[in-house]
Amino acid sequence: MLQAFPHPADLWEYITGKRWMATLAPQAATMRLPACVIATREEVLRGAEAAARTAVRGLEDLRRTNSALPWLAATGGPASVNSAGLTKGVVKLGWSWEAKYVWFWRGEAQLARYLADAMLLPGCTAEGCVVQEWVDFDFELRLFFLPERGWAPSSASAPLRPTHHEYTAWRNVGGEDAPGKFLKPTEAEALQWFEGDKVALAAAHKDAIAASQPLIAELLTKHAEAVPMIRMDWMVKRRGSGEAQVIFGEYCEMGACCLKWEAGPPKIWRAALDFALC
């Protein structure tokens, strides 16, 4: 059972520690990630202002590299606020969830303050902070994958399909620097937020499933056996008639919340047990 839940220690650390957000960001063409870098504890404690400046320059370098990608070229990046230049982003700690220890920054000065705040939190031993550019999205598309035992990308005749999907959203109720109210919209509500554009919503699903394949394959480079369950969260936004922007948000480990999927927990735990006993 220890190989099924929790995941093997190295894979558990990889998924939940979130450093992959930065290490995979240079592969945005296939991984669909926003620009992201790591500001280390050593850098921040040596000088938060210099650490913020270095982080912003790193983000700008990645944004320049990504500017030619077809799914970003027309918008100047994944957020309209940064279309003329980087001014807004997110800083977060690894091992965080449910929007805890996440700060929204505008400009280097505010980023520097948040970096220092994060590293000086009582009891915080994090090796650094994740710093990302801002991403606009209408809602999150959360895909639940349950690979069969022995599944591998090289042996698959077709892409791994999600067993289930859910939608979630954040709606601001407490000011710009607060994540806001957490919502779990229905399919009909998600479509309404896409202005009734069924083609764009279908495109978002298609793109997210396609981009999930190399990301799931990446997990196999950390541990040779596929996980019994992985939830993958995608930030999606309607960009025009029949078009959607799809940006990867997060890997979620075995046992992640199933949201409104009532049949999910027993199905997932059966999959975990099958992995443990086979």
C-alpha positions as CSV (number, residue, x, y, z in Angstrom):
1,M,0.0,0.0,0.0
2,L,2.9,2.4,0.6
3,Q,3.7,2.4,-3.1
4,A,0.1,3.5,-3.9
5,F,-0.7,6.0,-1.2
6,P,1.1,8.1,-0.4
7,H,3.2,8.0,-3.5
8,P,6.8,6.9,-3.2
9,A,8.7,9.6,-1.3
10,D,10.6,11.0,-4.3
11,L,7.5,11.3,-6.4
12,W,5.4,12.8,-3.5
13,E,8.1,15.4,-3.0
14,Y,8.2,16.2,-6.7
15,I,4.5,16.6,-7.0
16,T,3.7,18.6,-3.8
17,G,6.9,20.6,-3.5
18,K,6.0,22.5,-6.7
19,R,9.6,23.2,-7.9
20,W,8.5,21.5,-11.1
21,M,6.6,24.8,-11.9
22,A,9.9,26.4,-12.5
23,T,12.0,23.5,-13.8
24,L,9.3,22.7,-16.5
25,A,8.5,26.3,-17.4
26,P,11.2,26.5,-20.1
27,Q,9.3,23.7,-21.9
28,A,6.1,25.8,-22.2
29,A,5.7,24.7,-25.8
30,T,4.7,21.2,-24.7
31,M,3.9,21.6,-21.0
32,R,1.7,24.8,-21.3
33,L,3.2,26.4,-18.2
34,P,3.4,30.2,-17.4
35,A,6.8,31.8,-16.9
36,C,8.1,30.7,-13.5
37,V,11.3,30.9,-11.5
38,I,12.5,30.0,-8.0
39,A,13.7,32.7,-5.6
40,T,15.9,30.8,-3.1
41,R,15.9,31.4,0.6
42,E,19.6,32.4,0.5
43,E,18.9,35.0,-2.2
44,V,15.9,36.5,-0.4
45,L,17.7,36.7,3.0
46,R,20.7,38.2,1.4
47,G,18.6,40.9,-0.1
48,A,14.9,40.7,-1.0
49,E,15.1,43.6,-3.5
50,A,17.9,42.0,-5.4
51,A,16.1,38.6,-5.3
52,A,12.9,40.2,-6.7
53,R,14.9,41.9,-9.5
54,T,16.5,38.6,-10.4
55,A,13.2,36.8,-10.4
56,V,11.5,39.4,-12.6
57,R,14.4,39.3,-15.1
58,G,14.1,35.5,-15.2
59,L,10.4,35.7,-15.9
60,E,10.9,38.3,-18.6
61,D,13.5,36.0,-20.3
62,L,11.0,33.2,-20.3
63,R,8.2,35.4,-21.6
64,R,10.4,36.5,-24.5
65,T,11.1,32.9,-25.3
66,N,7.4,32.0,-25.1
67,S,6.2,35.0,-27.1
68,A,6.3,33.1,-30.3
69,L,4.1,30.2,-29.1
70,P,0.9,30.1,-31.1
71,W,-1.3,30.0,-28.0
72,L,0.3,33.1,-26.5
73,A,1.6,35.2,-29.5
74,A,-1.7,37.0,-30.0
75,T,-2.1,38.1,-26.4
76,G,1.5,39.0,-25.3
77,G,1.3,36.4,-22.5
78,P,-1.4,34.6,-20.5
79,A,-2.7,37.8,-18.8
80,S,-3.9,41.0,-20.4
81,V,-2.4,43.0,-17.5
82,N,1.1,42.0,-18.7
83,S,0.5,42.3,-22.4
84,A,2.7,45.4,-22.6
85,G,5.2,44.2,-20.1
86,L,5.5,42.2,-16.9
87,T,3.8,44.0,-14.0
88,K,1.8,41.4,-12.1
89,G,2.4,37.9,-10.8
90,V,2.1,35.4,-8.0
91,V,4.5,34.2,-5.3
92,K,3.8,31.0,-3.3
93,L,5.5,28.5,-1.1
94,G,5.9,24.9,-2.1
95,W,3.7,22.3,-0.2
96,S,0.9,24.8,-0.1
97,W,-2.7,24.2,-1.1
98,E,-6.2,25.8,-1.2
99,A,-4.6,29.2,-1.9
100,K,-2.7,29.2,1.4
101,Y,0.7,31.0,1.4
102,V,0.0,32.6,-1.9
103,W,0.5,36.4,-2.6
104,F,-0.4,38.5,-5.6
105,W,2.3,41.0,-6.4
106,R,2.4,44.1,-8.6
107,G,5.9,45.4,-9.4
108,E,9.3,44.5,-8.0
109,A,8.9,46.4,-4.7
110,Q,5.8,44.5,-3.7
111,L,7.4,41.2,-4.8
112,A,10.4,41.9,-2.7
113,R,8.2,42.5,0.4
114,Y,6.2,39.3,-0.2
115,L,9.4,37.3,-0.7
116,A,10.7,38.5,2.6
117,D,7.4,37.9,4.3
118,A,7.3,34.3,3.1
119,M,10.8,33.4,4.1
120,L,10.4,35.0,7.5
121,L,7.1,33.3,8.4
122,P,7.4,31.6,11.9
123,G,8.5,28.1,11.5
124,C,9.1,28.3,7.7
125,T,12.0,26.2,6.5
126,A,11.2,26.4,2.8
127,E,14.2,26.5,0.5
128,G,12.7,29.2,-1.6
129,C,9.6,30.7,-3.2
130,V,7.9,30.0,-6.5
131,V,7.5,33.2,-8.5
132,Q,5.1,33.2,-11.6
133,E,3.6,35.6,-14.0
134,W,-0.1,36.2,-13.7
135,V,-2.6,34.0,-15.6
136,D,-6.1,35.1,-16.6
137,F,-8.7,32.4,-16.4
138,D,-12.5,32.1,-16.4
139,F,-12.4,28.9,-14.4
140,E,-10.3,25.8,-13.7
141,L,-10.7,22.5,-15.5
142,R,-9.7,19.7,-13.2
143,L,-9.0,16.4,-14.9
144,F,-8.9,13.1,-13.0
145,F,-6.7,10.4,-14.6
146,L,-6.6,6.8,-13.3
147,P,-4.0,5.0,-15.5
148,E,-4.2,1.2,-15.6
149,R,-1.3,-0.6,-14.0
150,G,1.5,-0.9,-16.5
151,W,0.4,2.0,-18.5
152,A,3.2,3.9,-20.3
153,P,3.1,6.6,-22.9
154,S,5.2,4.6,-25.3
155,S,2.9,1.6,-25.2
156,A,-0.4,3.6,-25.4
157,S,-2.2,3.5,-28.8
158,A,-4.2,6.6,-27.8
159,P,-3.8,9.4,-25.3
160,L,-4.7,8.6,-21.7
161,R,-8.2,9.9,-21.2
162,P,-9.4,11.4,-17.9
163,T,-11.9,9.4,-16.0
164,H,-13.7,12.5,-14.8
165,H,-13.6,16.2,-14.8
166,E,-14.8,19.0,-12.6
167,Y,-14.9,22.8,-12.8
168,T,-13.9,25.3,-10.1
169,A,-13.5,29.0,-9.9
170,W,-12.4,31.9,-7.7
171,R,-14.5,35.0,-7.5
172,N,-12.9,38.0,-5.8
173,V,-14.8,39.2,-2.7
174,G,-12.0,40.6,-0.5
175,G,-9.8,42.8,-2.5
176,E,-7.2,42.3,-5.2
177,D,-4.7,40.6,-3.0
178,A,-7.2,37.9,-1.8
179,P,-7.9,34.7,-3.7
180,G,-11.6,35.2,-3.2
181,K,-14.6,32.9,-2.9
182,F,-14.2,29.3,-4.1
183,L,-16.9,28.1,-6.4
184,K,-17.7,24.7,-7.9
185,P,-19.7,25.5,-11.0
186,T,-21.8,23.1,-13.0
187,E,-21.1,22.3,-16.7
188,A,-23.9,24.7,-17.6
189,E,-22.4,27.5,-15.5
190,A,-19.0,26.9,-16.9
191,L,-20.4,27.1,-20.4
192,Q,-22.2,30.3,-19.5
193,W,-18.9,31.8,-18.4
194,F,-17.6,30.9,-21.8
195,E,-20.5,32.9,-23.3
196,G,-22.3,29.8,-24.4
197,D,-19.4,28.9,-26.7
198,K,-19.5,25.1,-26.8
199,V,-16.7,25.0,-29.4
200,A,-14.3,26.9,-27.2
201,L,-15.2,24.8,-24.2
202,A,-14.6,21.6,-26.2
203,A,-11.3,23.0,-27.5
204,A,-10.2,23.7,-23.9
205,H,-10.9,20.1,-22.9
206,K,-9.1,18.8,-26.0
207,D,-6.0,21.0,-25.5
208,A,-5.8,20.2,-21.7
209,I,-6.0,16.4,-22.4
210,A,-3.4,16.6,-25.1
211,A,-1.0,18.7,-22.9
212,S,-1.5,16.4,-20.0
213,Q,0.2,13.5,-21.8
214,P,3.8,14.9,-21.6
215,L,3.2,16.1,-18.1
216,I,2.1,12.6,-17.0
217,A,5.0,11.1,-18.9
218,E,7.3,13.5,-16.9
219,L,6.2,11.8,-13.7
220,L,7.5,8.5,-15.0
221,T,11.0,10.0,-15.2
222,K,10.8,10.4,-11.4
223,H,9.3,7.0,-10.6
224,A,9.1,4.3,-13.3
225,E,5.6,3.1,-12.3
226,A,2.5,5.2,-13.2
227,V,0.6,6.6,-10.3
228,P,-2.8,5.0,-9.6
229,M,-4.5,8.5,-9.7
230,I,-3.4,12.0,-10.6
231,R,-5.5,15.1,-10.7
232,M,-4.3,17.8,-13.1
233,D,-5.7,21.4,-12.8
234,W,-5.9,23.6,-15.9
235,M,-6.6,27.4,-16.0
236,V,-8.8,28.0,-19.0
237,K,-10.1,31.2,-20.6
238,R,-12.2,31.9,-23.7
239,R,-10.1,34.1,-26.0
240,G,-12.6,34.4,-28.9
241,S,-15.1,32.5,-30.9
242,G,-14.2,28.8,-30.7
243,E,-10.8,29.6,-29.0
244,A,-9.6,29.0,-25.5
245,Q,-6.4,29.6,-23.7
246,V,-5.3,26.6,-21.6
247,I,-2.5,26.9,-19.0
248,F,-1.3,24.2,-16.6
249,G,-1.8,25.0,-13.0
250,E,-0.9,22.0,-10.8
251,Y,-0.3,18.4,-10.3
252,C,-2.5,17.0,-7.5
253,E,-1.4,13.9,-5.7
254,M,-3.2,10.6,-4.9
255,G,-6.0,11.4,-2.5
256,A,-6.6,15.0,-3.8
257,C,-10.1,16.4,-3.3
258,C,-12.8,15.1,-5.7
259,L,-14.9,18.2,-5.3
260,K,-18.5,17.3,-6.4
261,W,-17.6,13.9,-7.8
262,E,-19.4,11.7,-5.3
263,A,-18.3,8.4,-7.0
264,G,-14.7,9.6,-7.0
265,P,-13.4,8.5,-3.6
266,P,-14.5,4.9,-3.7
267,K,-13.3,4.6,-7.3
268,I,-9.9,6.1,-6.5
269,W,-9.4,4.0,-3.4
270,R,-10.2,0.9,-5.3
271,A,-7.6,1.9,-7.8
272,A,-5.1,2.5,-5.0
273,L,-5.8,-0.9,-3.5
274,D,-5.5,-2.6,-6.9
275,F,-2.0,-1.0,-7.3
276,A,-1.0,-2.1,-3.8
277,L,-2.1,-5.7,-4.2
278,C,-1.0,-6.5,-7.8
